[in-house]
Amino acid sequence: MTSETMFIFFMSMLLMWIKPGPAQLLKIATTLDKGLPYGIAFSLGGALMCSVFFVAAALGYKVLSDIFNYTGFFLQIFGAVYLTYISIKGFIKFYKSRNGSGAEPIRRRKTDKGRNVVSCFIIGILAVLSSPFWVFYFIGILPILIPLEGMTINSYFIGAFLVFLSGVIVDWPMLTLISQLQKTFMAGALKRYVNVSVSAVFLIIAGFLFYSAFFAQDFSFNIFKVL
């Protein structure tokens, strides 16, 4: 990669991370619901998966299309079911809190916290892996921006690092700001209503994943056939 190519690629990745979408909403909702460490874990999982996507696209678009075609449906169904579960759990928690029976424990065990952080990391990976937007970028847009044929091993590592770095640069300040705003302004009843709103966002994203799994598969297949 030349310096000019790296700059163009890096700027395009920054724009992709900034763009709104289901994964971005889920990332923000996770931070609001659970806290900053969980949102960062989600972000790291997504950045790692995007780095893998870059290497797969550089090796050949068929590799990436096969990954999505063989796993996309099942991952989308899994993600939709999981999000529906935690949405219902959030609604139940909100209902109990309104009736005074949903008092949260004062302290979480460290093992539970560590397990939840790992689960958010995995969900971040699944969110990117099941997203047709990222697949379309690496297959349809990236080859137009930079030449992928004949890339060296060093170029693979540099490109994967730039993908990961762009995600960190965009996500971490944003999630930190969201976390600070939550601590400053969201307490008591307001926090409960924000949490139930987060559950509603989870449910909307679950609906998107269900729709994408059952009704948008032909669209993604057509993209791969055309390219």
C-alpha positions as CSV (number, residue, x, y, z in Angstrom):
1,M,0.0,0.0,0.0
2,T,1.2,3.5,-0.8
3,S,0.7,6.3,1.6
4,E,-2.0,7.8,-0.6
5,T,-3.8,4.5,-0.8
6,M,-3.6,4.0,3.0
7,F,-5.0,7.5,3.5
8,I,-8.0,7.0,1.2
9,F,-8.7,3.6,2.7
10,F,-8.4,4.9,6.3
11,M,-10.8,7.8,5.6
12,S,-13.3,5.5,4.0
13,M,-13.2,3.3,7.0
14,L,-13.8,6.2,9.3
15,L,-16.9,7.1,7.3
16,M,-18.1,3.5,7.5
17,W,-17.7,3.5,11.3
18,I,-19.6,6.8,11.7
19,K,-22.5,5.8,9.5
20,P,-25.7,4.9,11.3
21,G,-27.0,1.4,11.2
22,P,-28.2,-1.6,13.3
23,A,-24.7,-2.4,14.7
24,Q,-24.1,1.2,15.7
25,L,-27.5,1.4,17.5
26,L,-26.8,-1.9,19.2
27,K,-23.4,-0.6,20.3
28,I,-24.8,2.6,21.8
29,A,-27.7,0.7,23.4
30,T,-25.3,-1.8,25.0
31,T,-23.3,1.1,26.5
32,L,-26.4,2.8,27.8
33,D,-27.8,-0.4,29.3
34,K,-24.6,-2.0,30.7
35,G,-21.9,0.6,30.8
36,L,-18.7,1.7,29.1
37,P,-16.6,-1.6,29.4
38,Y,-19.4,-3.5,27.7
39,G,-19.7,-1.1,24.9
40,I,-15.9,-1.1,24.4
41,A,-16.0,-4.9,24.3
42,F,-18.7,-4.8,21.7
43,S,-16.6,-2.3,19.6
44,L,-13.5,-4.5,19.8
45,G,-15.4,-7.5,18.6
46,G,-16.8,-5.6,15.7
47,A,-13.4,-4.1,14.8
48,L,-11.7,-7.5,14.9
49,M,-14.4,-9.0,12.6
50,C,-14.0,-6.1,10.1
51,S,-10.2,-6.7,10.1
52,V,-10.9,-10.3,9.2
53,F,-13.3,-9.2,6.5
54,F,-10.6,-7.0,5.0
55,V,-8.1,-9.9,4.8
56,A,-10.8,-12.1,3.3
57,A,-11.7,-9.5,0.7
58,A,-8.0,-9.0,-0.2
59,L,-7.6,-12.7,-0.7
60,G,-10.6,-12.7,-3.0
61,Y,-14.2,-11.6,-2.8
62,K,-15.4,-15.2,-3.2
63,V,-13.9,-16.1,0.2
64,L,-15.9,-13.3,1.8
65,S,-19.1,-14.0,-0.1
66,D,-18.9,-17.7,0.9
67,I,-18.5,-16.7,4.6
68,F,-21.6,-14.6,4.5
69,N,-23.7,-17.0,2.4
70,Y,-23.0,-20.1,4.5
71,T,-23.2,-18.4,7.9
72,G,-25.2,-15.2,7.5
73,F,-28.7,-16.7,7.8
74,F,-28.0,-18.7,10.9
75,L,-26.1,-15.8,12.6
76,Q,-28.9,-13.4,11.8
77,I,-31.5,-15.8,13.3
78,F,-29.3,-16.3,16.4
79,G,-28.8,-12.6,16.8
80,A,-32.5,-11.9,16.4
81,V,-33.5,-14.5,19.0
82,Y,-30.9,-13.3,21.4
83,L,-31.9,-9.7,21.1
84,T,-35.6,-10.6,21.5
85,Y,-34.7,-12.4,24.7
86,I,-32.8,-9.5,26.2
87,S,-35.6,-7.1,25.1
88,I,-38.2,-9.1,26.9
89,K,-35.9,-9.4,29.9
90,G,-35.5,-5.6,29.9
91,F,-39.3,-5.0,29.7
92,I,-39.8,-7.4,32.6
93,K,-37.1,-5.6,34.6
94,F,-38.8,-2.2,33.9
95,Y,-42.2,-3.5,34.9
96,K,-40.8,-4.9,38.2
97,S,-39.0,-1.6,38.9
98,R,-42.2,0.4,38.5
99,N,-43.9,-1.9,41.0
100,G,-41.0,-1.7,43.5
101,S,-40.0,-5.3,43.1
102,G,-37.0,-4.9,40.8
103,A,-34.3,-3.7,43.1
104,E,-30.9,-4.4,41.5
105,P,-28.1,-6.0,43.5
106,I,-25.6,-3.4,44.8
107,R,-22.5,-5.3,43.6
108,R,-21.9,-7.7,40.8
109,R,-19.5,-10.5,41.1
110,K,-16.3,-10.1,39.1
111,T,-16.8,-13.4,37.3
112,D,-20.3,-12.3,36.2
113,K,-18.9,-9.0,34.9
114,G,-16.1,-10.7,33.0
115,R,-18.5,-13.2,31.5
116,N,-20.8,-10.4,30.4
117,V,-17.9,-8.4,28.8
118,V,-16.9,-11.5,26.8
119,S,-20.5,-12.0,25.7
120,C,-20.6,-8.4,24.4
121,F,-17.3,-9.0,22.6
122,I,-18.9,-12.0,20.9
123,I,-22.1,-10.1,20.1
124,G,-19.9,-7.4,18.4
125,I,-18.4,-10.1,16.2
126,L,-21.8,-11.5,15.3
127,A,-23.2,-8.1,14.6
128,V,-20.6,-7.4,11.9
129,L,-20.6,-10.9,10.6
130,S,-24.3,-10.9,10.0
131,S,-24.4,-7.4,8.5
132,P,-24.8,-7.2,4.7
133,F,-23.6,-3.6,4.9
134,W,-20.1,-4.4,5.9
135,V,-19.9,-7.3,3.4
136,F,-21.1,-5.0,0.6
137,Y,-18.5,-2.4,1.5
138,F,-15.6,-4.9,1.4
139,I,-16.8,-6.6,-1.8
140,G,-18.4,-3.8,-3.8
141,I,-16.7,-0.5,-2.6
142,L,-13.3,-1.4,-1.3
143,P,-11.9,-2.8,-4.7
144,I,-12.9,0.5,-6.3
145,L,-11.0,2.6,-3.8
146,I,-7.8,0.6,-3.6
147,P,-6.2,-2.2,-5.7
148,L,-6.5,-5.5,-3.9
149,E,-4.7,-7.7,-6.4
150,G,-1.1,-8.5,-5.7
151,M,-1.1,-7.3,-2.1
152,T,1.8,-8.4,0.0
153,I,1.7,-9.9,3.5
154,N,2.7,-6.5,4.9
155,S,-0.2,-4.9,3.1
156,Y,-2.6,-7.4,4.7
157,F,-1.3,-6.5,8.2
158,I,-1.3,-2.8,7.5
159,G,-4.9,-2.8,6.1
160,A,-6.2,-5.0,9.0
161,F,-4.5,-2.6,11.5
162,L,-6.1,0.5,9.8
163,V,-9.5,-1.2,9.9
164,F,-9.1,-1.9,13.6
165,L,-7.6,1.5,14.4
166,S,-10.4,3.4,12.6
167,G,-13.0,1.6,14.7
168,V,-11.2,2.4,17.9
169,I,-10.8,6.1,16.9
170,V,-14.5,6.5,16.2
171,D,-16.1,4.3,18.8
172,W,-14.2,4.9,22.0
173,P,-14.6,8.7,22.3
174,M,-18.2,8.4,21.3
175,L,-19.0,5.6,23.8
176,T,-17.0,7.4,26.5
177,L,-19.1,10.5,26.0
178,I,-22.4,8.5,26.0
179,S,-21.3,6.8,29.2
180,Q,-20.5,10.1,30.9
181,L,-23.8,11.7,29.8
182,Q,-25.6,8.7,31.3
183,K,-23.8,9.0,34.6
184,T,-24.4,12.8,34.8
185,F,-28.0,13.1,33.6
186,M,-29.6,9.7,33.9
187,A,-30.6,8.6,37.4
188,G,-33.7,7.1,39.0
189,A,-36.9,7.2,36.9
190,L,-35.1,8.7,33.9
191,K,-32.6,5.8,33.8
192,R,-35.4,3.3,33.9
193,Y,-37.1,4.9,31.0
194,V,-33.8,5.0,29.0
195,N,-33.3,1.3,29.8
196,V,-36.8,0.4,28.5
197,S,-36.0,2.5,25.4
198,V,-32.9,0.5,24.9
199,S,-34.9,-2.7,25.1
200,A,-37.2,-1.3,22.4
201,V,-34.1,-0.6,20.2
202,F,-33.0,-4.2,20.7
203,L,-36.4,-5.4,19.6
204,I,-36.3,-3.2,16.5
205,I,-32.9,-4.5,15.6
206,A,-34.1,-8.1,16.2
207,G,-36.9,-7.4,13.7
208,F,-34.4,-6.1,11.2
209,L,-32.3,-9.3,11.5
210,F,-35.4,-11.5,11.1
211,Y,-36.3,-9.6,8.0
212,S,-32.8,-9.7,6.6
213,A,-32.5,-13.4,7.2
214,F,-35.8,-14.4,5.6
215,F,-36.4,-11.7,3.0
216,A,-33.1,-10.1,2.1
217,Q,-31.0,-13.1,1.3
218,D,-31.7,-12.9,-2.5
219,F,-30.4,-9.3,-2.5
220,S,-27.1,-10.3,-0.9
221,F,-26.8,-13.3,-3.3
222,N,-27.4,-11.0,-6.3
223,I,-24.7,-8.7,-5.1
224,F,-22.2,-11.5,-5.1
225,K,-23.3,-12.8,-8.5
226,V,-23.0,-9.4,-10.1
227,L,-19.5,-8.7,-8.7
